[in-house]
Structures are given as C-alpha cells and as structure tokens.
C-alpha cells in the first residue's frame, strides 16, 4: 500500500511489485551471478560517458528526493549508489542468489529494487511517512536509529524497512538463506520510466519462477490503484 500523502507529493509515483512464494535457493544455477555481471556491463555502457547524476535514468529519483526533502547528494538512491560503485570499476560481490539476481536486473534497467522477507513483516507493508519515535537498524548493523516524523520510508505497522524511501534497507526483513516468501518492489514514475519498471518486474518474476521454482504474481501500484492484497 502507498499512503495518500505520498501521491500528493509524488503524483507520478509507481511501484512494480513481484510477490514470490516458495523460493528454493538450492535450485538455482549460475544464472543470478551471470545476470549481475551482465547488469554491471549494461550500466557501464549506458552511463560511463556522461555525468551519470544528470542521466535521464537517475534524474527522476534525484528530483523526487529533493521534492520530499532528502538531499540526493548526501543520501543517493540505491540505484545511484550501486551504479557509482560499478562506474568506479568495482565488481559487486555475490551476496545471495536472489539478491544477486535483483541487483543485476536493477542495474540492467537502472531502477531501484528491493527485497523483503514476507514472513518477517508485522502488519501491512507500506510506503508512507514515518511517525515520531519509529526506529531503524541499517543492513549489517546492530545500532538502532530513531527517526523523526515525516521521513518517507518503506515500513509495516511495527518496523521501518527502509530509510529515506529508496536509500537504505533495514536489517529487519532482509532476505536470508531461510527466506522462502519475498516481496520485491520496483520504484519509478509513470511519465518517465514506467517501461523500465515493468520490464524489470517481469524479468524478475520469470527468473524467480524458472530458476527458483517460486509461485509468483506481479502487480502495479499507482495513484489509481494504491494497494494490493498479498
């Protein structure tokens, strides 16, 4: 679900969603790693000869950050941060078959993508503004941060799942070797990169079904369809 107040500030906001159930990480081949290396190569080819921050792929997210009061230079979106590492020559590490797949598709289509273990959610999963006193633990950390009210986040009724919208994901709800049921959001904008969002969503869904044996469904959230039933 996306809170009404989000669309008041970002009326073209869309979220492509893949819901995958019964993921079997032991079934996969080397495909996820191949997708990651291919995505890195595509991103370098598209962005290496320009000021990548000014590239049409990234400008919509930088402008949206500014609209909601987040400095995109200090807190770049996940795709901008990952893309910068790739353009600097880094080969991203293999983390987990599903995460490698997501990162490769994210780079290939230059869209932010997330992965959230459905079995670790507490209540409705939402894109919304934070409430006073909510807390967050960054991926790889054990330090709890207290948020101010009014920060755009992914969250449920009890936990903040990402800070600053698509900047950094939480330790809570991360995908592990035990994760079987996962929700994957793909963030974008209807008037600017909807085709990329849908293509990334559909490639991910096909790979999860074909490589990991998951039962998948695909969805699109926008200002006229603000929630899905999972």
N, C-alpha and C positions, 0 to 999 in steps of 0.2 A: 504494500500500500504506500502511496505517496500522499503526504499531508497537503491539504488545500493550500496552505500558506506557501508551500514550495512553488506551486504553479503561479501564484500571484507574483513571485519574483522572477521565475524562470518559466514563462508560459510555453516555450517550445521543448521543454524537457521531456525526454522519453527514456524508458528503461526496457531494453530487451531482457527477457528472463528465460533461463533454462532451469527446469527442475528435474533432477536425475535421482532415481531411486534404485537401490540395489547395485551400486557401483562395486565392481570386483577388480581391485587394483592388481591382482595376481594374473589377470588375463592378458594384460597389455603386452605389446611388442616394443620395439624401439621407436614406434611412431611418435609418441609425445616429445621425445628428445629431438627427433628429426623436424617436427613442427616448430619447436623452439629455435633451432638453428636457422631454419628457413625464414621464420618471422624476423629474426635479427637481420638477416641479409636483406629482406624486403624493406625493413625500416631504414637501414643504412642507405640503400639505393634511393629511397624517396626523399630523404632529409639531409644527406651529407653535404649538399652543395648550396645550402642556404642557411640563414639564421633560423634554426629549427623552431624557435619560440614564435616566429612570425609565420610559420607554415599554416596553411588553412586547416590542416588536421588538428592542430593544437590551439589555435586562436579561440575557437568557441569555448573551450574549457577555461582558458585564462580570463576571457571576458566574463564568463559566468562566476568564476571565483571573485572577481572584482565586484560584481553585482551583489553578491551575498556577503561582502565584507571580509574576504580572505585574500591575503597578499599572495599571488601566484608565484612570485619570485622566491619568497620565503617558504611557501608550502605548495610546491608544484603538484599537479595531479599525478596519479600513479603512472599513467602512460607517459607523461613528460619526464618523470624521474627515471623510469626504466629505459626510455628512449635515449636519455642523456648518457646513461652507462654504456649503451650499445654504440652510440656515436663516438664515445671516447675509446672504443676498441675492446671493451670487455665482452667476453663470452659469459652469459649468465649461467650460474651454477644450476645443476639439476637438483631439484628440491624434493619433488614428489610427482609421480606420473601425471596426476590430474592438474597440479599447479604448473608443471612444465607445459602441458597442453594449453592451459588458459593463457599463460604468458606468451607463448608463441602466436596464438591467434590474436591476442591483444596487440602485439607488435605488427602482425601482418596487416591488420585493418586500422591500426592507430586509434583504438578506442579503449577506455578504461574498462577492466573486467574484474569482478570479484568472485570469491568462492566462500560459502558459509555453510557449515555443517548444520543441517536442519534439526538433528537430534539434540543439539545444544542450544536451541533457541528457547526463549521464555516468552511466549505470547506472540502477538502479531509482529512480523518483520516489516519495518517501515523506513522510508526516507522522510525525515522530519527534523524539526529544530529541537535542540537539546533543552532539557529542563534543568533548572538550578540544582546543583549538587550531584548531578549524574557523574559517574566515574568511568574511566577507560584505562585499559592496560595494553600498551603497544605490543605488536607481534615481537616475540623474542625477549620481552621484558617482564619483570615482576613488580614494577613500580606502578602504583595506582595514581592516575591523574584525575583531578576534579575539574569538570568543565563548567564554564559559565553558561548561563541560559542563552539561547538564541543562536547556537552554532549548528550549521547544517550537518547532519550525521545520517548514517545508517544505524538503526537500533531496533531493539524489541522493547517489551514492556519493562524489562529489568536491567538491560545492559546496553552500552554503546558499542556498536560493532565496527564502525569506522569513525575516525575523527576527521573534521573538516571535509565532509562529504566523500570525496574520492581521493583523499590524500594518503591515509594510512589505516590499515586494518588492525583489528584487535587480536590479542591472544585468545580471547573468548570466542569460540565458534570457529576456530581455524580448522582447516582440513588436515587430517592425520591419516596414518595407515589404517586406522579403525573406522574412518568415515565411510558410510555407505549411502547416505541420503544427503544431497547437497543442492543448494540453490545458488545459481550463478547470475548476477546482474551485469548488464552491459549498458553503460550510460552514454547518452548522446542527445541530439537535438533534431527535431522533426524537419526543420527547414535547412539543415546544414549537413548532417551526416547520417541520416536515417538508413540509407542503403548500407553503409558500413556496419552500423549496429545490427541490422537484420542479417547480413552476411556472416558476421562474427557469431551471432547467436546460433544460426543454423549450422555452421561448420562445427561448432562445439557440440551441439545436440547430436549430430551424425556421428562424431567421433566417440562420444560417450556411449552411444548405443552400440556402435560397431566394434570398438576396441575394449570397452569395459563391461559390456553386457547389461547396461543400465536401461531401465524403463524411463523414457524422457518425455517431457511435454515442453512446449515453447509458448511464450506469451509476450505481449507488448503492453506496457503501461504508458499512458499519456494523459493529457488533461481531460480527455473524454472518457477514459477508462482508467480509473485511479487505483484500482486494487484487483488482485486475483485471489482466487480461493485455492490454497495448496492442501 
